[in-house]
Amino acid sequence: MAGELGVLSSVFGVSLQQVRSQPFPRAARVTHRYREGLLHVPAELDGIVLAVLGLDDRPQARRCVRQAEARPVEAVETVSEAPAGSSGRAFTPLQAAVWYEFPEGLDGSDQTMAIIELGGGYSPGDLDTYFSSLRIVPPKITAVVIDGDPQAPQRQETGPDDAQVSVAMAGALAPGAAYQVYFAPNTDRGLFEAMSAAVYASQAPTAVCVGWGQPESLWTAQARAALDGVLADAAALGVTVCIAAGDDGSGAGQQDGQAYTYFPASSPHALACGGTSLSADPATGTVFSETVWNDVQGGTTGGGVSDTFAPPLWQAGVGVPAHADGGHVGRGVPDVAANADPDTGYGVLVGGREQVYGGTGTAAALWAALVCLLAQATGRRFGLLQPLIYPGAIQGVNPPGFRDITTGSNGAYQAGPGWDACTGLGVPVGVALLRMLAGQAS
């Protein structure tokens, strides 16, 4: 519904005012509507209206893409030859595909990926140049603007890297897929509407990539319920939703010494993607080491135990610990991981120059691309992937299809053998994952 603020305030029994506040730690102050008071719904709508979103329009989610500091790659022509990230230069998505043993001969043909963006934009010219430098035919990319400025994809308000990084990452790994990039305002309503538009599209995507989130406690219960409902529908429709686990460690950037998990990654209907730090040789394909991404200055992978969602059945027996503070049990985050450290990050062309990026948003894009490749190879849609990949995982032991990450911590939680609250089941071994999924279908 729509209406004047005075009317809406009266209908829902709340007070709305314009304020200026800081939505996140270290973020700039913004002017936005602020709601006070409990929401009241007319009795005749009880059970019909499930959520009222958009009255408070402060920025709701933090992006999970981080730029490495002062490490530009000098020329786009050299990006495919850049040495390892551990040497202070950029990796490419194609090198990541080698280290994670993506199945060869697949490009994501006949698959569609939706990418949800709550800010920024992309440059078609830069993307075409970037893909050409990797000797890749640029994929088909369509912008879909939800309740906003139709020029949003090119305006790049919060930085040109927001959508650019996700599209470049996924497009390089699955160039045969079609990409729908949904732009929406950074509010709970904006994310809900963008997710709904993607999931309920006439041609539902194979995978959805979401590189945004915020600690569970900073979402209203109705916003969490509404978004989790869309994610549940996505699973039922065969859509796999890959969501960044956050870039602020187990404390989720709250600076109060407590442990939190990011939502919507904490939804049991989302494939939560954590981050690692990778040292490898691009010339030989040799991985020297891979640890939990933890850099106090440059970010740390999110992960932990949900305060909101109960443990799903498919996580039973993998050793999800009690919450670091409350001691309660809950859904463990993340499920999977991939390289996300900006210091071992990926070169992306922005403003005509290659810049280096990481963040768990890049891990979500990598996993969404892999899902498209696996769907192409098996001829099936997966929907909720966890019931297919967790079998075989018991405490201290990982299932086939993953390389275990056993070193490092994200603050309150420590990596170790098997599933952990830093990197989940680990990083993908694509060919083994394909064998496992193909065997389940036979």
N, C-alpha and C positions, 0 to 999 in steps of 0.2 A: 504494500500500500504506500501511498505518498500523500503528503499534506503539509500545511504550515506547521512550524515548530510549536506554536501555541496550541493548535488542535491536537497534535501528536502528544504533547506533554499532558494534556487533559485526558486523552483517551487511555494512556498507559500509566497515569498517575505519577509521573516523574517530573523533575525539574531539569531543564536543559539550559546550559549557559556556555558562552564562548570563553575559553581560557587559553593560557599559554603555558606549556609544560615541556619537560624533557621526557620523551617516551621510553628511552632506553639509557642505560649508563653510557657515557661518552658520546651520546647523540646530541644533535643540535636541538634547541627548543623550537617547538612548533605551535601554531595556533589551531585549535580544534574545538569541536563541540564536546561537552562533558555532561554526563548524565549523573544525577543524584537521586537516590530513592529506589525502592523496590518496584519492579515492573508489575503492573496489574493488567490482566487480560479480562475483558467482559466474560461473565459466566457462560454465556451462550457459545463462546469460542474455546472454552476449556477442552483440552484434548485435540483441538483442531489446529490452533496456533502452537507450534513447537518451539519457536524462537523468534525474538524481535531483535534484529541486527541493524546497525547503521545509525542508531541514535547518538552513540558516542563514536566519533570518527577519527580518533587519534590513530597514528600509525600503530598497527597491531603486531607485525612480524618483523624480525631482523633477517637480513639476507645472510646466507651462508656461503658467500664467495669472498675471498680475501686476496688482495693484490700483494705480491712480494715487494718489499721496499727496495727501490733504487737498483732494480736489476732488469732494465730493458734489454731485449735482444736487438742487435743493431739493425738487422735487415730481415724482412720477411722471407727473402730468398734462402736464408740459411736455416730457417726453422726446422726443416726436415733433417738437418745435419747437426742440430744442437747437441752438445755433449750432455752427460747426465746431470740431473738436477743437483746431485750431491756435489758437483763441481762448481755450482753457482750459476748455472745456465738452465735453460728450459727443456723439459721433456715435450714430446708431442703425444696426442692421443694414440697415434699409430704405434708408438713405442710401448705405451701402456698395454695395448692389445697384445703385443708380443709377450711382455712379462706376465700378463695374466692369462696367456694361452687361449685367446679367443679363437673359436673355430674358424678355419680358413675357408674361403670361397663363399662367404655370406656377406650380404650388405644391407639386410633389413628390408629387402624388396617386399612390397605388398603389405607392409606394416605402417602404422601411424603412431607417432608419438606426440603427446600434448606436453607443452612446457608452460608452467604457471609462473607469471612474473608480476610482482607488486611494485615495480618501479623500473626505471631505466629504459633501455631500448636496445636496438641493434642497427648496424649499418650494413645494408645489403652489399654495398660495394666492398667494404672491408672483408665481409664474409666470403664473397666470390674470390677475392685475391688470396685470402687465407686458404681456402680449399684448393685453389689452383696451385699454390705453393706446395701442397701435399700431394699433388697429382690426383686430386679427387674431383669428380664432377659435382658441382654444388648441388645439394639436395633441394627439393621443393620446400619452401618455407612460406607459410601464410600467417599473417598477424590477425588476431581476433581481439577487438577492443571491447571490454565489458564495462559499461557505465562510466565512460571517461572520454577524454579527448581523443578523437580519431587520429591525431598526429602522435599519440603517445609512443608508438614503437620507435619513431625517429627522434623524439624530443630528448630522451635520455636524461631525465631530470636528476636522478640520484647517481649518475655515473653511467658511462656508456658500456660498462662491463656487465651489468646485471643480466641481461638477456644474451648478450654477445657471447659470454663464456659458456653458458649452457648449450646454446645452439652450436657453437664451434665444437665443443667437446663431443656431444652426441652425434652431430652431423658427420664428424670425421670417422666415428666408429661404425655408424650405420647410415651411410650416405644414400642408400636406396630407399630409406623410409621417407614418408611425408611428415612434415613438421607443422603443427598448429601451435603458435605461441600466443597464449592468452594473457592480455594485459588488463589489470584491474587495479583500482585504488588500494592502497595498503591499509585496509580496515578488515575487521572480521567479516563484514558483509561482502567486501570485495573479494576476499579469498573464497568465501562460500559460493558466491555467484560464478567465479571463474572455474572453481572445481566442478560445480554443477554443470556448467556449459560444456566442459570437456568430457566429463563422464557420461552425460546423457546426450551427447552428440549423436546425430543420425548414424554416423559411422564411428562407433566407439573406438577409442585408441587402444593399441596393444599395451602401451605403457604411458604413465604420466610422471613427469619429473617436477618436483617441488623443492626449490632450494631456499626455503624460507621457514621460519619458525620462531617460537618464543616459549619461555618456561610455562608449563601447564598452569601454574598458579596465576598467571597474568591473563588468562582467558576466562571469560565467564562460563559458567556451567552450561548455559544454553548454547553458546557458540561452540564449545567442545562437542556437545551432543549433536548439533546440527551438522558439523563437519564430519564427525565420526559416522553419522548416518550416510552421508555421501560416499565415504570411503567403503562402508559396508556394501552399498549398492555397486560400487566399482568392482569389488571382489566378485559379487554375484554376476556381473556383466562380463567377467573375464578380463578386467582391466587391472594391471599391476601398477600400483602407485608407489614410486620410489621417492622417499622424503629425507632430506638432510637431517642428521641427528644434532646439529648445532656445532658452533665453532668456539664455544666459550667454556669448555671443560665440564666437569661434573657439577660445578657451581652455576652453570648457565649464565654467567655474567652478573649474578645477583649481588655479589660482594658482601654477603652476610654470613659466609662460612658454612652455609647449608647446601645440601645436594638437591638438584632438580633435574628433570628431563624436559626436553623440548617437545611441545605439541605443534603440529599434528604428527610428528614422527612417533610419538608414544602411543598412538592409536594402534590397537592390535590388527587393524585392517590396512596398515601401511607397512611397506618394507623400509625399515629405518636403516639409514646408511651412515656409518661412522667413517673416521679418517685415519690414515696411516702416514708415516714418513718413509719414503722409499729411496734406497741407494742402489743403483743399477748401472750397468754398462750398456749403452744403446748400440755399441758396435757389435757386441757378441750376444746380447740378450740375457746376460748373466745378472741375476739379482744378488747383490752382496748382502743386503739386510733389509728388513722391513719391520718397523716398530710402531707403537702407538704414536700418533701425532700429538706432541705436547711441547709447545713453545710458549713460554709465559708472555713474551712480547708479541708473537705472531699468531697466537690462537692455539686452541687445544680441542680435540674432538669431544663432542658431547657424548653422553651415555650415562646409564644408571638404572634406577628402578622407579617406575611410575607411581605417583601419588594418587592417580585417578583410575587407572585401568587394572583389573585383576589379571593374574597370570593366564595367558591363553593355554589351551591344552597342548599345543605343539611345543611349548617351552618346558613342559613338565620333564624333569629328569636331567636338564642340561646344566643345572647348578646355578640358576639365577640367585644371587645373594639377597639377604635382607637389605632393605633400604639403609644407606649409610648413617642416617640420622634417626629416623623413626623406627627402624627395625621391622617394619611391616613388609609383607610380600607384595609384589606387583609385577606388571608386565616389564620385562627386561629390554633395554635399549642399548645398542642397536642390534639389528639382525645380521648385517653384513658390513663390509668395509672396503675401501680402496684408497689409493694415494690421495691425500688432501692437503698435505703440508705445502704452503706457498714456497718454502725454500726448496722443495723438490717438485715444483708445480709445472704448469703447462703454459706454453707460449700461445697467446691469442692476439690477433691483430686488432688494435683499438686506436682509432684516430690516425691510421696510417702507419703505426709502429707496433711492433710486437712487445707485449707486456706479459709478465708472468703471474699466474693466478693459481690459487688453491682453494681450500674450503670444502666442507662436506657437501656443498652444492655440486662440486665437480664429481664427487663420489656418486651422488644420486644420478647425475647425468650419465656417468659411465655404466652404472647398473641398469638404467632405463634402456640404454643402447644395447647392452648385452641381452636384456629380456627380448628386445625386438629380433636380435639375431637368433636366439634360441627358439622363438616362436616361428620364425621363418624355416628353421631347420626341422622342427618337429611337426609343423603344420597345425599347431594348436595354440590356443590362448590359455594363459595360466591363471589369471585373476590373482587371488591371494597365493603368493609363492611359498610362504613359510611351511604349510603342511606338506609341501613337496620336497623341501630342502632340509628340514629339521630331522626327519626320520634317520636314524643312525647316529644322531648326536646324543651322547650321554655325558655326564659330568666328566670333564677331563679329556674327552675324545670328540673330535670333529667328524662330520659326515663326509662322504666323498664329494668332490667338487670344490673343495676349499683348501687354501694354504693357511695354516694356523699362525696367528700373530700372538706371541707369548711374552713379549718384552715391552715394558713401559706402563704408564698409568695416565689417567685423565684427571687426577686429583684424588677423589675419594675412592676410586675403583682401580684395581690392578689387573693387567693382562695376565693370562696364564693359559695352560693347555685347555683346549676345548672352548666352549662359548664363554665370553667375558663381557662385562659392561663397558668395554672400551671399543672393541672391534667386532663384537658379536661372534659369528661363526668363523670369521676371517675374511680373507680376500679371495676373489674367484680364481678357480682353475677352469677356464671356460670349456675346454674339450671334455674334461671329466664331468663337469656339470651337465653338459649336453648328453653324455652317455647315460648318466643317472636318470635324467628326465625322459629321454627316449625309451629307456628300459621300463619306466613306470607306465608309459603309454602303450607298450606292446602287450 
